[in-house]
Amino acid sequence: MTMPWHPIDLPSLQVGLLHTLVSRTRPDDEVREFHGSLRWAEFLLERSGGRLRPGDYVRVGSDSIFHGLGDWVFSGVLYDDPGWGSERLRDYAERHAITVGTAREMRAYAADFIAECADAVLADEPDVIGFTTTFMQNVSSLALARELKVRRPELTVVFGGSNCDGPMGHALHRNHPFVDHVVRGEGEYAFPALLRHLDEGTPPADVPGLCWWDGEVSRANPESRRTVAPADIPSPDYDDWQSALDASPVAEYVHPKLVVEGARGCWWGEKHHCTFCGLNGSAMAFRAKPGERLWSELDRLVRRHRILDVVTVDNIIDMAYFKDFLPRAAASGWDLRMHYEVKSNLTPDQLALLADSGTAHIQPGIESLGSRVLDLMDKGVTGARNIRTLRECENHSLTCSWNLLYGFPGETADDYTSVIDQLPALVHLQPPGGAHRIQLERFSPHFNDPGLGFGKRRPAEMYQHVYDLPEDELADLVYLFDTEDAGIGGEAEARLRAGVERWLTDHPGSRLTFAEDGDALLVHDRRVGWPRRTHRFTGWQSAALRRLEDGRSGTALHRLLAEDGHPVPAEELDEWLQQALELGLLFRDGRTCVSLPTWGEPLRMDDDAVTGPSAGYVYGMLYYRRGPGFVTVMDRRDPTASVRYTLDDPDLLSAFDTLQVPTPLDELTDIQREATSLLAGEGLVRVTDGRAVALPPRIGRWPVPCTGI
């Protein structure tokens, strides 16, 4: 089962995998799923009379993950005290200037919700209850587990998931006696082995990584270095989730997405573990399914669930997927919209393939635009390369999510001066979500090696209003830690944060684009904060700007121009480079200069072209997307509700396809006319003067940023 605060628009990959795993390895067992996150959203909507909606669920859950609000909502139930932690949260909220009114309102419903969940779970008369827990799912899961064991002590309660990795799993187990077992690490091998021991009534002392009770003593078996082979990773079963969502009153508030997994671990982290990153925990070893198999799984899920939005959970894309998986997606002809995490040094051709495959949203781990700070992170890229990635994302209409991180031991204000000075020139490129001081994460090199600069640490302050545990136990249980500030502060920090805030503000109305005019190269500057003008470059200057798209030093550029037949004096080239920098047409990272203008521009939601009457229907109000044997139509014309139609009946599809162009009614078959009448009744077809035409256009490009996935 999965409890709050799992995203309600996504199926639980862990539940889907374990369902398939148990069904395959233990075919005589009956498997039931419990989607507690979806039930919580439904419960809030009903009990609050519609006041607490899914958007509030997101704000208290995902958006407040670094303040622990979601866990706090259920702490009072776990500790059987409705007021537990309230004063601590109030003091915390005042110090951190956060609003907690919605979380307080939700907490009033938490006890009744846990009781209702226990009723529903026990009605199925289970023998074993499995909880998967990641991020802020611990307390809600523990609260329900406690209630279940109070009511039915003979139940076996098992926990697993990212919150149970390493010492966290043992701390969770030994501090909560109502949890019988904790699976630490991957579950594909351990969980079936545990179930066999439960069948036989034998102690599970040989199950690697498992925590179990030996009388009143919490045992933690040594963890295995063996990782799950890709061939042994099952394909998830989302049928129960789909049924639960289809029957839910919350369905009208969410846009469902599929979750797929191609790889585990991180191939970069195996060689150079980014110093601040705690992802992957004890399973860094990179493994990937063959691209053909991943495409087969995605094909099956898309056809079965009629959903074209896809979230991949891989921490980093397998580079082999550029040869096998992505070309298959691009050739499908489906209107997929996928999310992928990638490395920031992809080539323009690779980014173009991502776009062609239906990948609309990438998370490339840019983190910084200064090469020395990137070296301190062990990122393996330069600031100039990251600028190229941001520019190419514009060229290929890829939404790029990233944060600018600072606070690394060894960084200085000088490492940021040039970057901050050049931020105004970047306003046409996608900005970071913000400038954030890094946090200390368990499993990161910063955490594992205090010698890297964070010698003093303690569990993050937010856990004080989440858990009623001593600090030494919290130190093993939690993922985030407070530590002394490192790196920049004072004026440099203030300038960086102000520069990023200005970037976020100025980006929507900013453009800097190339255009060709015969032999001349034009640069149209429409950036906020810069004079509105068009620069015209010819001869070697035009060639220089094109050469600098790949990033070059002045010396290398001088040599390449000479090879291209432009023997420009070095002094004249240096003078021109300085002028181009002052005009904000280049970004300089050390000795490397990168051209900033983009070719064309992605659609943005603030564009006149997007907000006009016709294009607005395409990108915000009414559109369709095509999948294998079906069409989905999104209708948001009514501002009070959105409707998603799935057309998979052959007759409806035939009529819909025929009516992509205005067609006389007397040219339609009787079946097509009946289908046309049905579509017209839903407002998807317009009939006038004896002719009919389908209204939704097929969406071709997603606006940047693409916020729907």
N, C-alpha and C positions, 0 to 999 in steps of 0.2 A: 504494500500500500504506500501511497505517497500523500503526505500531509502538507498543510500550508508551510512555506509559501512558494510552492512550485508554480511556475507561470501557468495561468489557466488557459492560455491559447496553445499550449504545447502538450503532447502526450509525454508521459514519463518514459524516457528511453530505458531506464533501469527496470521499471515494472514490465515494459514490453519485452525486454531481453529475458528476464527471469521467467516470465510466462512461457515463452518459447522453450527455454532451457528445461523447466520442470516438465512441461508437456512431452518433451522429447526423451528425457532421461527417465521419467517416471510416468509412463502413459496411463497407469491405473489411478493416479492421484487426480483429484478435482482441484482446479485452480480458480480462485475468485479474485477479482481486483477490486480495490477500494480507492477511489479517486477523491481523497479528502480535501485537496485544494479546491477542486471544482465544487464540492459540497459546501465548503466554507464560503465561497463567493455566493452561492445560492442562498445559504443560510443568512448571510448579512443582508442580501437584497430583500429577502422576505421579511425578516424580523425588524428591519429598519423602515419598512414601508417604502422601499425604493430609494432611501436616502444614501445608503452605503452601497455604491456600485463598483463594478470591476475596476474602474479607474482608481478608486480609493484603495482597493486591494493592491494594485501595483504600487501606489505611493507609499503604503506602509510596508509592503513586502520588498520588492526589488529595489525601489528607489531609496529605501532607508536601511540598506544592508549594512552600512558602516556605522549605524547608530543603534542597531539591535531592536528596533521598534517591533518588528514582527514577532521575534522571540518573546519580548516582554509582554505582548498581548496574552500569551498563554502561560506566563510564569506563575500568575496567581492560581491557575488551575493545578499546575504541577505541584506547587507548594501548599495547596489547599488553603490559600489566604488571598481573598480578592484584592486586598490592598498591598500585597507584597511588592516591594520595589518602587512604589509610586513616588515616594519622596525622593528617592535616588534619581528616578527619571526626571522629576521636576527640576532638581538641581542641575542635572546633566543638560537638560534642554535649555535652561537659562544660560549656562556657560557656553553652549555651542550654538545658540540662537536658532534652534529648530522648533518647528511646530509639532505638537504631539496630540492635539485635540482629537483627530480622527482615530489614532491608536487607542486613546482612552475610551472613546465611544465603542470601538470594536471589542475592547476587553470585557465590557459588560455582557457580551453575548458568548464569551469563550467557554464558560463552564457548561452552559446548556448545549453548546455545540459538541463538546467532548462527550457529554452524556448521550446525545443523540447518535454520535458516531459509534459509541460502544454498543448501543442497542442494535444498530444496523449490522455491525460486524459479528456480534454474538448470535444474531438470528441465523447466520449461515452455519453455525456450529463448527467452527474451524478447530483444527488440532494445532496448527502452526501459523503464527502471524509474523510476517516479514515487513519491516519498515525500511525504506530507503531514505537517507537523510543527507542533504547537501546544503551548505550555507545556513539559512535561517529555517531549517526544518527540524532542528533538534528538539526544541522545547515543546512544540505541538505534538511531535511524535512521542516524546517521553510522557506527556500528560495523558495521552490516550493509552499508551502501554500500561501506565500505572493503573488507570481505571479498569482496563481489561483484566489485569491480574488480581485486582481487588474483587472483582465480580466472579472471575473464574480462574482460580490459582493454578489449575492443572494445565492451562494453556502454555505453549512454548512460544516465547517472544524472541525474535531475532532482529538485530539491527545490522545495517550495512550501508555503504555509500561513502562519499568523500569525507564526510565528517567523522568517519570511523578509521581513517588511515593512521597507521603508526601508533604513537602514544595516545592519540586522541581516542581511539577505539577502546583501549584499556581503561583510560580515565572514565569514559562514559559508562563502561561496564561496572567497574568497581564502586562507582558512586551511585549506581541505580540498581539495587538488588532485584527489582522487578523485570530487568532485562536479562533473559537467560543466556543469550549468546550474542556476540558481536563478531561479524566477519570483517576482518581488516584486509583491505586491498581488494583485488578483483574477485568476483564471486563465482565465476563460471566453473571452477574446479572445487572450491571450498563448500559452496552451498549444497550441491548434491551429496558430497561426502558427509556433511553434517546430518542431512536427512537420513542417510543410511544408518548413522549411529543412533539417531532417534528411534528408528524402526527396531534396531537391535537392542536398545537400552544399554549401550556401552559408552564409556567416557570418550569424548572426541579429542583425545590427547594427541592424535596424529594428524589433525587437520591444520595445515600451516596457517599461522596468523590468527586462529580462532581464539576468542575469549570465552571462557565457560566457568561455571561454578563447581568447585570441588568442595562440597560441603558449604561452608561459609567463606571459603577462600576463592578470590577471583584469579583464575589462571589465564595467562596469555601465552599461547603457543608461539614459538619462534616463527617469524615471517619467512616465507620462501622467496628466493630470488627468481624463481621461475615465473614468467609472465604468461598470460593466456595467448596462445597462438591465434592468428587471424582466422584460421580454419575452424577454430573452436568457439568463435564469437557468434552467437546466434543472430538471426534476423528478427527484429522486434515484431511483436504481435500487438497491434493497436485497435483490434476490433472492439474490445470492451470499452476503451476510451471513447471511440467514435460513437458507440451507442449511448454512453452516458452524456456526451456533449450534445448529441442530437436531441435528447429528451430534456435538456437543461434550459431553464429560463434565462440562463446567462449567455446562451449561444448567440443571441442577437447583439451582444456587446463585444464579441471577440471575433477575430479573423483567424481561424485555425491554421496551424502549420504542421508539417511533418518534421520529425527529427530522425536524422540518419547518422550513422557512424562509419567512417571509412578507415580511420586509423586511431591508434592510441599511442601515447608518449609524444616525444618531441625529438626529431632528428637533429635539430640544432642544439637543443639542450644536452643531448648525449655528448656533444663535442665542446660546447661552450654554454654552460648553464647561465642564462641571464641573471645577474646578481640579485635582482629584486624579486624574481618570479618564484612563487611557491606552487604553481600548478604542477600536476602530475604526481605530486607527493612521492611515494615510494616506487612508482612505476614509470620511470623516465624512458625506458627502452622503447624505441619507436618500432611499431609494427603496423602494417597496412594490408587491408584486403586488396586483392587484385581489382583493377578498375572495372573489369568486365563483371565481376561479382557485385561490386557496389552499384553499378548501373542496373543490374538485374534486380537487386533489392529495391532500389528507388523506383524502377519501372513497376514492380509489384505493388508497392505502397501507393503510388500515384493512381494506378488503375483501380485499386481497391477502395481508396478513400476519396477519390475525386478532388484532391487537394494539390495545388501547384506551387504553393509556398513551402520552401524546404530549408531547414536549419541544420547545418552540419556541425557536429560537436567536436570535430578534430581540432586539437590545439594548433596544428600546423598542417597544411596540405601536403600530401605525398606528391613529390615532384613528378612521379611517374603518371599521375592523373592527367597531366598535360598531354600525354600521349594516348591514354586509353579511355579514361572516364569522361573528361571534359569534351573531347570530340564527339563522343556518343550523345552527350546532352545537347551539344550544339546542332547535331544532325537530326535530332528527334523532331524538330518543328513544333515542339510544345512551348507554351509561354510560361516556362518556369521562372521562379524568382527565388534565388538561392542566396544563402549567407555562407561565407567561408573565411576562416582565419588563415592568413598567408604570411610569408616573410616579405619584408619591405623592399627586397632587391629584385623583384620580378622585372622581366624585360617588357617593353611595350607590346611585343607580340603575345607574351603570356597574359598580360592584362587584357588584351583584345580578345583572346580566347575565353577568358573568364566571362567577359561581357557577352560574347556570342553564345556561351553555354547557358545563359540565363542567370548567371551570378550577378545580382544587382548590388550586393552589399558585401564589402570585405572589411576585415579587421587586420591590418598589416603590421601592427606592432611598431609603429614609427617611433613613439616615445620622446624623441628629441630631434632638434635640427642642428645641434652642435656636435662635431665629430669627437671632440675630447670627452664630452659627457657620454656619448654613445660607446666610447671605448671603456669608460668606467662601468658601464652596464654590461659589457661584453656582448654587444649586439651584433657585431660583425658587419656593420654598414656605416656609411658616412652621412653627414648632414646633407651633402649635395645629392646623394642617392635618394634620400628620403624626400627631398624637394622634387626630384624627377618623378617619384612615385605619385606624389600629390598631383603633379601636373598631368601625368598620364591618366590618373583617375578621372580628371575633368575631360580629357580627350575621349575617353571611352564610356562616359556617363556611369561611372562606378561610384557608389556611395562608399566613402572611406571613413570608418570610425577609428578615432585614436585619441589619446590623451597625452599632453605634454607633461612629463614627469621631471621633478627636480628634487634636490635634497640628498645627493649621493656623496658619500665620504670622498673627499679629495677634490671635489669641484670648487671653483672659485668664481667670483663675480666676472672676472675676465673671460671665462668660458661662455658667458651669456651676453656680453656687451654687443658683439657684432650681430648675434641673432636678434636681440631685442631691437637694435637699430633698424634691422631689415624687415621686421614684422609688418610695417605698413605696406610694403611692396607685395606682400603675400595675400592680401585680403580677397583676391579673386579665387584663391585656392581654398579647399575645404579646411576649416579651422578645427583645432582639437576641441574635444568636449569641455576642456578647461585646463588650467595649469594646476597640478596637484603635487603636493609633497608626498613622496613615497611612504608607504606603510611597511612595517616589518611583518612579513608573512612566513609562517612555518614552512619548512622544507626549502626555503630559498637559500642561496649561498650566504646572503647577509645574515640569515638566522643561524645557519649551521656553523658559520665561522665568525665568532665575535671579533676576531682580529681584523675583519674587513671594515670595522668602524662602528658597529652597534653593540658595544659590550654590555651596556645597561639596557635591560628590557623587562617588561612586566605585561601581563595580559591587558589587552586594550580596555580602556576605561568603561566602554559601553557594557562589558560583561558584568559589571557590578550591579546593574539593574536587570540582568538576565538570569544569573545563576546564584543560588545560595550555597556557595562552596568556598572553601579557603583558597587563598591565592596559589598555594603550591599545587592544588588539584587543578585549578583553572589553567595553570601553566602547562599542564599536559593535555587539557581538554580542548583548548581554543586554537583558532587559526591565526588571528591577528594580534599584534603586540604593539604597545607603545614603547618608544625609545627616545633617546635624546636626538634633537635635530642635528642634521649634518648638512654640509654644503652651504649654499647661499642662504642669506636672510636679509633683513633690513631693506635698504634701498633697492638692491638688485632683485630681491624677491618681489617687492612691490611693483617695480617696473615690469617684470616679467608677467605678473598676473594682470596688470593693467593693460599691457600690450595684447595679451590673449583675449581679454574681455572686449577690447576695441575691435579685434579681428572678428570675433563672434558677431558683434553689432554691425560691422561694415560689410561683411561677406555677402549677404543676400543681394545687395545692390551693386556689386562690383564685378567688372569684366575686364580682361586683358587678353585680346585675341589677335592671332595672326590672320592675314588674308593675302592672297597673291594678286598682283595687278600687273600682268605681263611679266616683265623681268624684275619688277620691283616687289619688295616684301613690305606689306603694310602692317603696322601694329596699332590696333584701335584700343586706346586706353579709356576705360569707363569705370575706373576704380574710385570708390569713395575716398576722399582725401587727396586726390591727385587731379591736376588740371585735365579737363575733358579735351582730348586731342588725338590726332592720328599721326604717327611717325611713318616716314617713308624711307626705306633703306634699299640701296642698289649696290651692285658690284660686290666688292669684298665684304662690305658691312652686312649685306644680306646673307652672304655665304657664312660669315662669322656667326650670326645669330642661329642659323640652321645647325652649324657644327656644335654650338654650345648647348643644343638640346640634350646631348649626351653627357655634358659636363666635361670641361677641359681646363687645364692650366693655360695661362697666357703663352707660355713657351710651346706647349703642344699645339695650341691653336695657331700660333705663328707658323709652325712647321706644316700643319695641314693646309692652311691657306695657300702657302707656297706650292704645295703639291697640287692644289686645285687650280693653279694658274693665277693666284692673287699674291704676288710678292710685295706685301705691304711692309714698310719699315717698322721695326719693333717698337720704336718710340711712338709712332703714330697709332699703332694698335693698342699700346698701353693707355694712351690718352683717350682713345675711343671707348675702351673697356670701362674706364673711370666714368666717362659721361653716361654710358649705358647703365652703370650701377646707380648713378645719381638720379637717373630717370626711372629707376625701379624696374628696369627691364631684365635685370640679371640678379641672381643671388650668389653671393660669394661665401664659400666655405673654405677657409684657409687660402690655398692658391687656386682652388677650383671654382670656376664660374659656371652657372647653369642658366639657360634661358627660361624665363618665366611665362611668356605668352602661351596660350593654348590654341589648338586648332579647332575652331568652332567653339561651342559651349553647350554644356548639358542643360536640359530643361530644369527650371527651378520653380517652386510653387508660387513665388512672388512675380514671375514673369507675366507681362501682359499677354504673351502668347498662350500661357497656361490658364490665365484667369478669364480669358475671353469666352464668349458664349459657347462656341463649338468645342474648343480645346478643353474647356473646363469640364465638359461632359466626359471627355476621354480620360482625364487625369484625376478627376475628383468626384464626379457625379454619376456617370454611367459608362461602363465599358465591359468588354468581354475578353476572355482569355481561352485559348484552345489547348486541350489536353488530348490524350489518346482515347478517342471514342466519346468525348464529352466536351462541353463548353460550360464555363462558369461565367455568370453575369453578375457584376456588382452594381447595385442601384442605390445611390445615396441622394437621390433628388429630393426626398423628404428629409428635411434637416432634423426631424425628431427620431428617425429610425433608418437603419441601413438594411437592405435585403440582399441576400446572396442566393442566386438561382443556380442550379446545376441541370443542364440540359443533356440528358443521355438517352432519351427515347429516340429511336431512329427517325420516326416521323417528325418529331419536333426539330431534331437536328437538321433534317432535310429541308424543312420549310425555312428554318433560320438561315441556313446557308444560301438557299435560293434568294431570299429576301435581302441579301447584302447589297443588291442593286434593286431599285424600284421595279416592281413587276406587276403587270396587269393581273387582276384576280382571275379573269377568265382563262389565263394561261396556266393556272395552278390546277393540280389534280384535286379531287374531292377530299382526299386525306390531307393534302397540303393546305387547302382552304380551312379545314377544321383546325389544323395545327395553328394556322395564322390567326384564327379567332381566339384561340387559347392564349397565344403570345400577346395579342393585342389587349386582351383582358388584363394582363399583368403590366401593360404599358411598355412592352418591349418591341412592339411593332406598331407602326402608324398606318392606318388605312384611310385613304382619301381619294376622291374622284376615280374610284374603281381601280386604284393601284395600292400596293402595300410595300413597305420598306422597313427593314429592321433598324431600330434606333441605336443600339449600342455599337460603337466602333471598336475594332480590335486594338488593344493597347500595344504600342510598339516600343516605346521608350519610357522608362520610369524617371520621374523627376529626381533630381539630386538636391538634398538628401532624400533617399528612399526610406521613409519611416514605417512602412508597412510590414517590415520583417526584421 
